[in-house]
Amino acid sequence: AFIYLDLKTRLPDHFIQQYEKLTYAAGLRWETPFLDKKVIEFTAKIPEPESLSEIDATHYLRRLMRPHFPESVVDRPKRSRKSFLS
């Protein structure tokens, strides 16, 4: 239910389409791999957020990314926002 609500209300308000048009105009390619229909259907089958720990969410996301991204990306160490900004 939360995913459906986000897809119908929040997602259209984001600037994804504008970014896509701007980058194409500049000769760049803008991709949104996590908005793929198969990805959304997969995430809709995941248990509700209150029963999903951070470790479980990480496991699902890595399993989803593994066929499409190199191991160096999938298995990279976690970086906190504070360390990322420094």
C-alpha positions in Angstrom: 0.0 0.0 0.0 2.9 2.4 0.8 4.6 1.7 -2.5 1.4 2.3 -4.4 0.8 5.6 -2.6 4.3 6.8 -3.3 4.0 5.8 -7.0 0.8 7.6 -7.4 1.5 10.7 -5.3 5.2 11.4 -4.5 6.9 10.1 -7.7 5.0 12.4 -10.2 6.1 15.4 -8.1 9.8 14.6 -8.4 11.8 16.1 -11.2 12.8 12.8 -12.9 11.3 13.6 -16.2 12.7 17.2 -16.3 16.2 15.8 -15.5 15.8 13.2 -18.2 14.9 15.9 -20.8 17.7 18.2 -19.7 20.4 15.5 -19.8 19.3 14.3 -23.2 19.4 17.9 -24.5 23.0 18.1 -23.3 23.9 14.8 -24.9 23.9 12.8 -21.7 21.9 9.8 -20.7 19.8 9.8 -17.5 18.7 6.4 -16.2 16.5 5.5 -13.3 17.2 1.7 -12.8 15.2 1.5 -9.6 12.0 2.7 -11.3 12.0 -0.4 -13.6 8.7 -2.2 -13.5 10.3 -5.5 -12.4 12.1 -3.7 -9.6 8.9 -2.1 -8.3 7.0 -5.4 -8.5 9.8 -7.1 -6.6 9.8 -4.5 -3.9 6.0 -4.7 -3.6 6.4 -8.4 -2.6 8.9 -7.5 0.3 7.3 -7.7 3.8 5.9 -4.5 5.3 8.5 -2.0 6.6 7.8 -2.6 10.3 8.9 -6.3 9.9 11.9 -5.5 7.7 15.2 -4.8 9.5 18.0 -2.8 7.9 20.0 -5.9 7.4 17.1 -7.6 5.6 16.6 -4.6 3.3 20.3 -4.6 2.5 20.1 -8.3 1.6 17.1 -7.7 -0.8 18.8 -4.7 -2.5 22.1 -6.5 -3.0 20.3 -9.6 -4.4 18.5 -7.3 -6.8 21.6 -5.4 -7.8 24.0 -8.3 -8.2 23.1 -9.2 -11.9 23.4 -5.6 -13.0 26.3 -4.1 -11.2 29.9 -5.1 -10.6 30.9 -6.8 -7.4 32.8 -3.7 -6.3 29.6 -1.7 -6.2 27.3 -4.4 -4.8 29.7 -5.4 -1.9 31.2 -2.1 -1.1 31.3 -1.1 2.6 28.6 1.0 4.1 29.3 4.7 4.2 27.4 6.9 6.6 26.2 10.3 5.4 28.7 12.0 7.7 31.7 10.2 6.3 30.4 10.6 2.7 30.2 14.4 3.1 33.7 14.7 4.6 
